[in-house]
Amino acid sequence: MRLIVLGGTRFVGRAVVAELVAAGHDVLIVHRGKHEPVGLADVPHLHAHRHDLASRAGELRRFRPDGVVDMSAMTRTDATMALAAVPEGPRLVAVSSIDVYRAAASVWAGTVTDAVPLTEMSPVRDSPPPDRTYVMEGYDYDPSDYENLDVEAAYLERGATVCRLPMVYGPYDFKHREGFVLRRVHGRRKQLPVGAGGWLWSRGYAPELARGIRLAVEQWTASPEVFNLCEGQCAPLRMWIEQIVASAGADLELVCVPDNALPSDLDITGDIAQHWLASAAKAEEALGWVHRDPAECVGESVAWHMEHSPAGDGDFSADDRALAAAHTR
Ligand SMILES: NC(=O)c1ccc[n+]([C@@H]2O[C@H](COP(=O)([O-])OP(=O)(O)OC[C@H]3O[C@@H](n4cnc5c(N)ncnc54)[C@H](OP(=O)(O)O)[C@@H]3O)[C@@H](O)[C@H]2O)c1
């Protein structure tokens, strides 16, 4: 197939482009040119801001796409301007997030509203997304415009398939999801302060999610569809940290401290009442997609980041204070 990918040069989108190319599809990447893809030099590019796509519609049409995969829409305007520029007819797949669920807002509000796992039928938020305070690094939308529910609505109206992603980890992750543990490994710390670590937070390995997105494109049915894509089994927070430590080959003891003593980057190990756990059962059934063993994926991701990512903040004074609180309990 001939497929246009909007975005596709940094992390999840990059993994999707790699997956599509490996499966034999012809891909045209459309992005501004601020982040060029590493290791995908042979894939053709069109440099355009997504809000200027209307003026590039001729070039998009000349590519004769069988499909468009939108990896980078953050706002209603992002979605509607892209949809106005792409030709009618091709298959459409857009990426969203499990932050659309009401449970996500409850995590931030400290309330409990939803049974888990969250399915595609679970209630969605009726208020703004939990964290609108920042623009994701490298994007240029206004935080008050960020809303995946708006992106989904625009795409579903055009018969698209929407893939809701969990927290994503893996090679090229510019958010360095394992960084809160790996900076302590790099700092040769011996102890890591944690809370009970029981929180369930769905995750997904970028190359595995990319395979799910490829299958959603290939098996597109022309009727609006939503799929959660995430790990089939979710290790509680403490267990995920233990997997990261073991994968890094580190000798780092986890020490339980009171929640109010936790360093800010470890507060997710404290008591969070609402789990944020999604089910990918629908994608498994409809697309035949099953996420690989998460422990194996964490190992691959950690190996990549140990080699490629910066060591991170070397100030461990908050850890020392937390560990002292544990010892004086
Ligand atoms: N990371 C997570 O944990 C997570 C969780 C849930 C959902 N998601 C979703 O996954 C998707 C993929 O994220 P990603 O950043 O890894 O994707 P990506 O597609 O690898 O990178 C973002 C792409 O968008 C392009 N871009 C950014 N602003 C643009 C603009 N105004 N006009 C044209 N192109 C633009 C960037 O290239 P240039 O800079 O060169 O323009 C880059 O190619 C996003 O929709 C994100 O919300 C991610």
The ligand as an SDF file (V2000), in Angstrom:
LIG
                    3D

 48 52  0  0  0  0  0  0  0  0999 V2000
    4.6700    8.8730   24.1620 N   0  0  0  0  0  0  0  0  0  0  0  0
    3.6090    8.4240   24.8130 C   0  0  0  0  0  0  0  0  0  0  0  0
    3.7030    7.9050   25.9400 O   0  0  0  0  0  0  0  0  0  0  0  0
    2.2310    8.5280   24.1860 C   0  0  0  0  0  0  0  0  0  0  0  0
    1.1270    8.0660   24.9030 C   0  0  0  0  0  0  0  0  0  0  0  0
   -0.1290    8.1170   24.3210 C   0  0  0  0  0  0  0  0  0  0  0  0
   -0.2640    8.6590   23.0410 C   0  0  0  0  0  0  0  0  0  0  0  0
    0.8390    9.1270   22.3810 N   0  0  0  0  0  0  0  0  0  0  0  0
    0.6500    9.7100   21.0640 C   0  0  0  0  0  0  0  0  0  0  0  0
    1.4870    9.0930   20.1170 O   0  0  0  0  0  0  0  0  0  0  0  0
    1.6350    9.9750   19.0290 C   0  0  0  0  0  0  0  0  0  0  0  0
    3.0210    9.8650   18.5560 C   0  0  0  0  0  0  0  0  0  0  0  0
    3.9300   10.5710   19.3690 O   0  0  0  0  0  0  0  0  0  0  0  0
    5.4500   10.8280   18.9020 P   0  0  0  0  0  0  0  0  0  0  0  0
    5.8060   12.2300   19.2710 O   0  0  0  0  0  0  0  0  0  0  0  0
    6.2790    9.7360   19.4220 O   0  0  0  0  0  0  0  0  0  0  0  0
    5.2970   10.7400   17.2960 O   0  0  0  0  0  0  0  0  0  0  0  0
    6.2440   10.9100   16.0600 P   0  0  0  0  0  0  0  0  0  0  0  0
    5.3210   10.8890   14.8820 O   0  0  0  0  0  0  0  0  0  0  0  0
    7.3650    9.9480   16.0650 O   0  0  0  0  0  0  0  0  0  0  0  0
    6.8670   12.3700   16.2520 O   0  0  0  0  0  0  0  0  0  0  0  0
    6.0940   13.5440   16.1220 C   0  0  0  0  0  0  0  0  0  0  0  0
    6.1240   14.0110   14.6500 C   0  0  0  0  0  0  0  0  0  0  0  0
    5.2720   15.0970   14.4160 O   0  0  0  0  0  0  0  0  0  0  0  0
    5.9680   16.0590   13.6130 C   0  0  0  0  0  0  0  0  0  0  0  0
    5.3350   17.3380   13.9320 N   0  0  0  0  0  0  0  0  0  0  0  0
    5.2160   17.9280   15.1550 C   0  0  0  0  0  0  0  0  0  0  0  0
    4.5400   19.0690   15.0520 N   0  0  0  0  0  0  0  0  0  0  0  0
    4.2120   19.2040   13.7380 C   0  0  0  0  0  0  0  0  0  0  0  0
    3.5000   20.1990   13.0020 C   0  0  0  0  0  0  0  0  0  0  0  0
    3.0070   21.2840   13.5890 N   0  0  0  0  0  0  0  0  0  0  0  0
    3.3410   20.0170   11.6600 N   0  0  0  0  0  0  0  0  0  0  0  0
    3.8500   18.9210   11.0410 C   0  0  0  0  0  0  0  0  0  0  0  0
    4.5190   17.9580   11.6870 N   0  0  0  0  0  0  0  0  0  0  0  0
    4.7000   18.1040   13.0210 C   0  0  0  0  0  0  0  0  0  0  0  0
    7.4250   15.9180   14.0430 C   0  0  0  0  0  0  0  0  0  0  0  0
    8.3610   16.2790   13.0520 O   0  0  0  0  0  0  0  0  0  0  0  0
    8.9050   17.8070   12.9270 P   0  0  0  0  0  0  0  0  0  0  0  0
    9.3020   18.2280   14.3080 O   0  0  0  0  0  0  0  0  0  0  0  0
   10.0290   17.6970   11.9500 O   0  0  0  0  0  0  0  0  0  0  0  0
    7.7540   18.5820   12.4010 O   0  0  0  0  0  0  0  0  0  0  0  0
    7.5000   14.3980   14.2060 C   0  0  0  0  0  0  0  0  0  0  0  0
    7.7220   13.7940   12.9600 O   0  0  0  0  0  0  0  0  0  0  0  0
    1.1460   11.3510   19.4890 C   0  0  0  0  0  0  0  0  0  0  0  0
   -0.1290   11.5710   18.9430 O   0  0  0  0  0  0  0  0  0  0  0  0
    1.0470   11.1720   20.9890 C   0  0  0  0  0  0  0  0  0  0  0  0
    0.0420   11.9860   21.5800 O   0  0  0  0  0  0  0  0  0  0  0  0
    2.0850    9.0540   22.9060 C   0  0  0  0  0  0  0  0  0  0  0  0
  1  2  1  0
  2  3  2  0
  2  4  1  0
  4  5  1  0
  4 48  2  0
  5  6  2  0
  6  7  1  0
  7  8  2  0
  8  9  1  0
  8 48  1  0
  9 10  1  0
  9 46  1  0
 10 11  1  0
 11 12  1  0
 11 44  1  0
 12 13  1  0
 13 14  1  0
 14 15  2  0
 14 16  1  0
 14 17  1  0
 17 18  1  0
 18 19  2  0
 18 20  1  0
 18 21  1  0
 21 22  1  0
 22 23  1  0
 23 24  1  0
 23 42  1  0
 24 25  1  0
 25 26  1  0
 25 36  1  0
 26 27  1  0
 26 35  1  0
 27 28  2  0
 28 29  1  0
 29 30  1  0
 29 35  2  0
 30 31  1  0
 30 32  2  0
 32 33  1  0
 33 34  2  0
 34 35  1  0
 36 37  1  0
 36 42  1  0
 37 38  1  0
 38 39  2  0
 38 40  1  0
 38 41  1  0
 42 43  1  0
 44 45  1  0
 44 46  1  0
 46 47  1  0
M  CHG  2   8   1  16  -1
M  END
$$$$
